[in-house]
């Protein structure tokens, strides 16, 4: 009440903690799993309430597609917010992404590095998932977890195998400045260039039917380098391609298992 005596603040003596706990339990019951499980693992109080409030809104379709690609085991929950941040909880992590960039797969992929920083993901596993995109994502993040240096080394190996394309030179300089050596690249060095051409044509990057899908990391690298050149509006195309590649790869795994 305006002009009255304020009640106890968070953490003060009284029943404040009990009220937060009751409120959190009611609100968490409205959330789907695994969000409910993760927020219930947080200590009751305003910080838990902040995550519950953020989790009331579902992630954007692009954010969910990126999460599914990077977190096939479903240990992370993405929620919209102001900046990339996170909190680890039993069996997973709550990760916040900037809602203003909810359609940009390059920015959204930086949540993987937040998961690494929280101990909710292995850097080496994240590096394998990112593939060639490791250089673009770490540059956007501004730091490189030590376990991602092999991924940057593989990027440098790709750069040499692809003929040192000028459009990727800035990222190669970044990877070298981070202390990454030059490792082998065994994939198709032409993938990012193909993805770039299709994005410029206004098409989701893809291969013809019957051929292996483009690696999401190659698609993300293509998008990031075009963004650096000032191209805009390509993010939804890249996100659709990443989602398609992820679904196709999963379908192929299911088919192989079904034949056994």
C-alpha positions, 0 to 999 in steps of 0.5 A: 500500500502506497505510504505504508510500511514495506514488508520484508524483502526477499530473504528477510525474516518472515514467511516471504520464502514460504510465499515464493515457494507456494507461488512457484509451485502453482506456476510450475504446475502449469508448465510442461516437462522438462521445464517444470522439473528444472524450475522446481530444482531452483531455490524459491525466490525472485530469481526462480520467479524470473525463470518461471515467468520467462518459461511461460512463453514458448521458444520461437520455432527457430530457437527450438530447431537450433536447440534440437540440433545442438541438444539431441538428448533434450537436456536444455530448455530455451526461453526468450529473454534479453540476453544469453544467460543460463542456470544449471539445474539437476539433469539439465539447464535453463538457457535464455536467448535474446528475444530480439534475435529469436530468428537468427540461428547464429546468435541462438547457437551461442546458448551452447557455449553458455551451456558449456560454461554452466557445466551442462554440456561437454565442450568437445561434444558441442564442438562436434555438433557445431562443426564448421560453425564453431568459428562463427559462433565463438566469434559472436560469443567472444570467447572460446572454451578450451574444449572447442579448440579442436573444432576451430582447428578442423575449421582451419583445415577446412579453410585450407581444403576449400582453397582459402575462400576470401569470404571465410578469411576473417573467421580463419584469422579469428580461429588462428588468433585463438590459438587453434592449430590446423586439423584435418577436415574429412567432410565435403569442403564445398558444402558451405559454398553450396549453402551460400549460393542457395541462400543468395538465390532465396532457397533453403540450403539443401542437396537433391533428394537421395543425397546426404543432407547438408551439415547444419554447421555448414549452413550456419557458417554460410549464413554467418559469412553472408551476414558479415557481408551485409546480407539480411533476411536469410535467417529463416531460410537457414533455420528451415534448412537446419531443421530439415537436415536434423529431421532427415538425419534422424529419419535415416537413423530410425530407418537403419534401426528399423531394418535390424 
